[in-house]
């Protein structure tokens, strides 16, 4: 009888050890390898500025992230990107797991600027035609000199410019503009696209900030120059779409304590359909 009881206890102990061993193996997370972050890319046959990206990680449920090299990003194992400006872009694909991470980077060369039509009028600022000034509070002024819009001043005032555009429902658009200036002190400069109509004397916030400089957020304190999407340190990004067709308003406004000697100059503004 004692032998039977001993064998039973031994069997139970063995089953417990097997169970614990299986649990330990189940908890082991296999880290991603370098080949899991490898990806292929190709150019769209009808649009040389559109690049198609495809990755093939070992586990499809791993978290993935694309950095397109122009301050924009995406998730998933497949992605596409339309570049508006010619240049070299270092595109990074990254895989994250509980066991670790892996990434790879390739350089994408775009030979020409995107040629899609600009739905804005007078984005090159040949005078102030087509643009409306949004007066909000005294202190910051805007002028249209030397083929650009030039924001100057301070004293905690703010001013904006805006233009109405017709948009198509569920169509993806991208904003681009050249920006130059700074350093600024306790100041901001922001881009909006919204359906609300701008009102004189009121701050505009329709659609939320798309791109922005903010000296408290880490940009604008030093001189800056380039495409706004690359200089920006705030906002949801340069692309947008609306669920319904209609009139939207591109509003660019800025203000703050001191715009310095150089102020902020913007030029070559475009809103282009990516579809």
C-alpha positions, 0 to 999 in steps of 0.5 A: 500500500505504501508503495502505491501511495509513493508512486502516486505522489511521484506521478503527481510531482512529475505532472507538476514539473511537466506543467511548470516546464511547459509554462516556462516554455510558453513564456519565452518570447522569441526576439525578432531577427534582422531579417524580420525588419527587411523590406522591399520597395518599388515605385508606382508605375503611374506616379514616380513620387509614390513608393510602395513598401512591403515587409514580411516579419516572421510574426504578423501580429508584431507591432511595426512602424515605418518612418518615411524620413520626412517627419511622417510615419505609418504602421502595418507590414505594407505602406505607401508614401507619396513624396512631394519634394525631390531628395534622398529619404532614409526610410526605417522599418522597425519591429517591436516585440516583448522579446526585443526589436529589430530595424532596417533602413534604406535610402529612397531617391526621389528625382523630381518634385510631385507634379499633382495640381495645387488646389490653392491659388497664388501659393507663390505669393505674387502679391496678396491676391487670393489671400485674406488677412485674419486680424486677431489681436494687435502686435504681430503683422503680416506683409506680402513682400518679395514674393512671400508672406512675412510675419513680424512683431510680437507683444503677445499679438497674433495674426493669420492669413487664410484661403478657401479651397474646395475638397472632395470627400474622403480624398487624401491631401497633403500640405507643403510650404517653405518656411524660414526665420527665427529665432523666435522668443515665447512664440508660435506659428501654426497651420490649420485646415478646417471646415469652420469659417474664420472670423475676424478677431477670433483665434482659429482652431478648425481641424486642429493644428496640422503643423506648428512651431512652438518655442515651448515645444522645442522648435523656433528658438533657433533659426530655421529653414526648410519645408514646414513638415520637416521643421514642425514639432507639433500637430497631426501632420501634413496630410488630411482628409474630410468625410464630406465634400465642401469648402475647407479653409487653410489658415496659417496664424502665428503670435507671441512675445517676440518674432525677432529681427527676421520674423517668419517667412512662408512661400510656395504653399501647396495643397495637392491631392494624393489620390 
